[in-house]
Amino acid sequence: MVIQEAMSLQEKLNILSDAAKYDVACTSSGVDRKNNGKGVGNSVASGICHTFSSDGRCISLLKILFTNECVFDCRYCVNRSSNDVVRASFTPQEVCELTMGFYRRNYIEGLFLSSGILKNPAYTMELLYQTVFKLRTEYHFQGYIHLKAIPGAPQELIQRTGYYADRMSINLEFPTAEGLRTLAPHKSRKTILAPMKQIQIQAKENREELMLYRNSPRFVPAGQSTQMIIGATGENDFQIVNTAESLYRNFELKRVFYSAFVNVNQDTTLPDLPQGPPLLREHRLYQADWLMRFYGFRAGELLSEEKPNFNVFLDPKCDWAMRHLECFPVEINSADYHTLLRVPGIGVRSAQKIVGARKYGKLDFDDLQKMRVVLKRALYFITCSGRMMYRTKLDEDYILRNLLDPREKLPVDPDITYQQLSLFP
């Protein structure tokens, strides 16, 4: 461990902002808070303006660790106790000054604060509580605050902190308990899920209280989220989406974030990644997550034990449609809203527009194009007044050859075989 006795605030910021870049559970606010004229800033439900760093990480908030010191020795973490890295810690006062300074310069609209474990979970959580308490009450900051709760901290401390944060999150780390035991032996699934359940129960009680007393303080109004590392352990995509579905159902999470594993430690228990982080896999998981949250899909529809991983060539929605051609074509002028959502190329907004516009007359393909339906995908799966856009075969190989862009270079999955398009009829 490299320790420096005297360190400037700028040096601390450089170290602790860089140490936070691997945490991707950074999201838009999802909560409204108007400025009451006595404080600084506000929060808008439509979200915080996002920018992205060169590696694709969101840096729209002041995204920092309170400290990169940690008593845990998680094998995958750059801040693990056995690593020789420069250690630094903020004080609650320094975090407040940085947040207000960045906000006044219009660099940020909120704070994302996480931390390593300094001494023990209770001690660390107390410092985080002092920070957000001071920021809200002394500096009267009314902007967005996303705070990482520390598993193993006292319930009463997490509860107090939740009244000053907009969103709280606890990282699940890995999709299965086995993966957690292998790479993070100091952590347990029980200590991670316990505060998740506590936040869920407290948030529900708070909503009921607000129905009776509108001026009551709000507890984590933007809900909670979590993060899973993808590719460090051997779970397949089916296990991952099942875990995500369970978290949404049992803990009412707002978001599950998926982080492609980046190997930052020389450890024999970690996988070699000659092709780099599995970013395509991360992308497919986000697409599937969107389908489960907004399109009514279940994890068991997207994947199965027989087909445990996503198609590298097609997004999950197209892949599902290709495996269920018996459900198509869908008649635009009569299909219900949920059926329309199953059509590749039709999103939530376009489905809503279709249902609304049908009240005033029949729709044709020109109308769909104006509604921003992606016809180059949808045309194989829909009819308008009983007619398809072109003469199209409802055949898997035919549709697949036309959906795939020959200019796009994708990795070839040896387990997937497709017929070559013939030059002769």
N, C-alpha and C positions, 0 to 999 in steps of 0.2 A: 504494500500500500504506500502510495506517495502522499505525504502530508506537507502542506505549507502552512506556516503559522500565521502570516499576514497575507491577506488577499483582498484586492479591491472588489467593489461591487461589479464592475465590468468583467473582471476575471471569473467571478462566481457565475455571472450570467452566461458567459461563453461556455463554461463547463456544464452547467445544469440545464441549459436549453438544448445543448447537444445530447446530453444523456437522456432527454425526454423524447427524442425523435422516433424511438422504436415503439412508442405507445400510440396506436392509431385510433384509440377510442375517443376521438375528438370530433364533435358534431355541432350542428346548428342548434340554436337555443330551444326552440319548441315551446317557449313561454313568453307571455306578454307582461311587461312591467313598465308602466308609464312613469316618467319623472314627476315627482310630487312638488318640484320647485325648491326642495330643500337639499337635494343630493346631486350627485354627478352621474350622468349616463342613464340609459334605459335598456330594456331588452325587448326584442321584437320576435314574435312567434315564427315569422316567415324565415328566420334564420340569419346567421351571421355571414357577412360576405367572406367567402373563402379564397385563399390563395394557396398555391402548392409549391413545395420546394422541388429541386431537381430530381429527387428520388420519389416524387409523387406523394409525399406526406403533407398533410394539412397543417398549415402554419398560420391560420387566420386568427387564432387567439395567442395571448402570451402563454406559451406552452412550456412549462418548466417543471423540474423536480424541486421539491423543498430541500432535499439532500440526496446525494448519490452514495452516501455511506449506507451500508446495509449489513445486518448481522446474518442474513441468509446467504447461502452459497448455491443458488440455483444455477445449474450447469449452462443454461442458454443465455444468461443475463450478463451484459457487459459490466454491470455494477456489482457483481457478486463479490462476496467478502474476500475470496482468494485472489482476485485480480489486482495487479499492481497498476492502479490508475490514480490520477490526482483526485482527491476527495474534497468536496466543498459542501457547505450548508448555508442557507439563508437564515435570517431571523424573520419573525413575523413582520417586523417593521420594514425590513428591506423588501419583502414581497409586496407590501402595500405601496411603498414608494415607487417601485418599478411599475406596478399596475397602473397607478395614477399617472405617472410620467408618460408611459406609452399611450394611455388612453387620451390624454390631453394633446398629444402630438398626432392623434388620429391614426396611430399605427394598428390599434386593436379595438375590438369591441367587447372583450371579455377576457377571462382568465381560465386556463386549464392547469390545475395544480395536482401533481402526483408526488410521490416520495418513495425513497428507499426506507428501510426499517432502521431507524436510529435508536439504539439501545433495546427497545421492545415496541410492540404494536401500540400499547397504551400511551407511551411517551410520545411516539410519533403522531398519533391521532390528536393528542392534546395540543401539539404545536400547530397542526393544521387547523384545528378549531380556533385557536387564538388568532391565527392569520385571517380567516374569513370573518370572525367576529369583529376584529379591529377594522377590517376593510369596510364592512357594512355600517358599523356604529360610529367609528371615529372619523373615517374618511368619507362616509355616506355614499359609497359606491353602489349604484343601482344597476350596473351592467350585469352581464351574464357571468356566472361562476360555475364551472364544472370541477368537482372535487373527487379525487379517488379516496374511497373509504379504505381503511386498513383492516384486513381480516385479522381477527383475534383481539381487536380493541374492545373495550367495554361497551355494552349496548347503550347505556345512558349517554356516553360520549358521542357515539354515532348519531343518536337521536337529536342531541343538542345541535350538532353540526348541520344536520339536515335542514334546519330552519333558516340557515344562512346561505345554503347552496341551491342553485337552480337544478342541477343534475348531479347525481352521485353514481359512481361505478365501482365495481369490484371485478378485477380480472379473473376469469375462470382459468386462464392460462392454456389449458389443454382440453380437448373434447372428452377425454376419459380419465377416470381416477388413476388408471394404470400409468398413463403418460405423465401425470403429475407426480406420482411416487417415484418414477424413474429419473426425471430431470429436475424436480423440485422437492427433494425429500423432506425439507423443513416445513412444507405447506401441506395442507390436507383439504380434501373436497368439503369436509364438514365445516371447517372454519371459514371457507369461502362462501358456501351457500347460506350459512346462518345469518350473516348481515344482509344478504340479498332478501331473504324472507322477512327479516326485521323491517327493512326499508319498504317492502311491499305492504306489510300490515300497517305500518305507521302512516304511509301515504293514503291508504284506504280510509283509516280512521280520521285523518285530517280532511279528506274530501267530505266526509259526512259532517264533520264539525263546521266546515265552511258553508254548508247548506243551511245551518242554523245560525251561525255567526259569521257574517261576511267579512268582518274586519279581523278575523283570527289570522295569525301568521301562517304562511303556507310552507308545507314540508315537501322538499324536493319536487317542486311543481312540474319540472320537465321530465320527471321519472328517472329511471336508472338504466344503465347499459353495461355491457361487458365486452371482453376481448378474448379471442382464442388464437393461439399461434398455430399456423398451418404448415405442415411439412417437417416438423422436428421429430414427430413420433409417427407410428405406423397406421394411424386411423385412416380409413377410406372416407370418401365424400359422403356416403350414406350414413356413417356413424356421426359425422360432423353436422349434417343437416338435421338429423334426428335429435341431437343434443340441443341445437338451436331451437327447434320446434318445442322441445320440452321446456326450455328456458322461457320462451314467449308464453307458453300456456301456464306454467306453474309459478312464475315469478313476475309476470306482466312486464317484462322488459320492453323498453322502447327500441333498443337497437342491440344487435350482436355484431361486433366488428371482427373481421378476419384479417390476421396479419401474416403475410408470407414470411416464413422463417428466414432470418438473416444470420448466418453463422459468424458470430463475432468472437468466439472463443475457440481455442485449440483444445478440443476435448474429444476423446475417443468415443464417448457415448453419443455424440451429436453426428447427424448424417452429413456426408459430403455432398455438396451441391455444385457439381461441375458446370451446370447450366445456369447457375445463379438462383436467386429466390424463386419459388414457384408462383410467379405473378399471374399466369393464365389461370391456374387453379384458384387462386384468391379471387380473381375476377368472376369465374363461374359460380363460386360460392355466394358472392354478392348478388349476382343475377338471380340465383335460386332463392336467396333470402328475400329479395324484393317480391318474387312470385308468391312466397308464403305469406308475406305481410299484407300485400295489397291486391293480389289476384286470386286468392282463395285456394291456392294449391297446398297440398299436404306433402310432407317429406316422402311418404311412401308412394306418392304418385310420380315424383321426379326420379327417384332411384329405388333400388331394391337390393336384396342380398345377392341376387343373380346378376344385377347390373349396378355395382357399388360405386362407380365413378362417373363423373360427367364426361360428355362427349367433347373432345378437344376441337372438333370442327364446328359444332353447332351450339348456340346458346341453349340453356335448359328448356325454354319454352318451345323452341323449334324442335328440339330433340323429342320432347313429349308428344308434340303434334305428329311427328313422323312415326312414332310408335303407336299412335292411336288414330290412324287414318279412317277408322270406322266411324269416328265422330264428325267427319267432314264430308262434303262441304257444308258450311253454315250459311243459312239464308239471312242476309243482313236485315231485311225488312220484317223479320218475324222472331229472330232469336232473342232470348232474354239477355239481360245485362251480364250475368255470370258466364253464359256460354260465349258471348262476344269476347270476354276477357281471355278466353282460352285460345283465341285465334292469334297466331304470330303476326306481328305488325299492327295490332290493335292494342293500345294502351288504355289506362284508366280514363283519361280525359276524352280520348276519341270515342270510347265506348259510351261514355255519358252523353256526348254530343249526338251519337247515332240514336240512342234511345229517345233523346229529346226531340230530334229533328223528325223522327218517324211519325210523330203526332200530326204533322202538317203535310205529309205526302210521301210517296215512294222515293227511295234513295237509289242513285246509280253510282257508278265508279267515279264519275267526275265529282260528285258530292263527297265521296269518301276521301278523295285526294285533297279537297279543300279543308277537310277535317283533320288533315295530317296523318291519315292512316298510311302506313308504310306498305304501299301496294306491291312493291317488288317481293315482299314476303307473303302478304295476305292473299294475293290473287290466286294462289294454289289451294286455298282453304275456304273460300267464300263464293257465294253467288248473290247477285242482285236481281230480284224478280225471276229467279230460277235460272239465270244465265251467268256463266263465268266470264271473266274479263277477256280471256283468250281461250282457244281450244287447248285444254290442259288435261293431261292424264293424271288421275289420282293414284299415282304409282310412286313408291318410295324412292327407287333409283332415279326416276325421271325428275322428281321434285328436288332431290338432293343435289343432283348435278347442276341444276339451275340456281339453287340457293347459294352454293359455294362459290365464292369469288376466286377465280383462278389466279388473280394477281396477289392474293394474300398468302404469305408463306407461314404455314403452321406446322408444328411437330406432327409427325405421322405416328398414330397409334397402331401398333402391329396387330392388335386384337380386332380392329375394325377393317372390314374389307368392303369396297364398293366397286361396282362394275364400271369399266371405262366406256365413255360415250362413243358409240360407233359413228363413223363418218358416212355410213351407208344406211339407207332406210331398210 
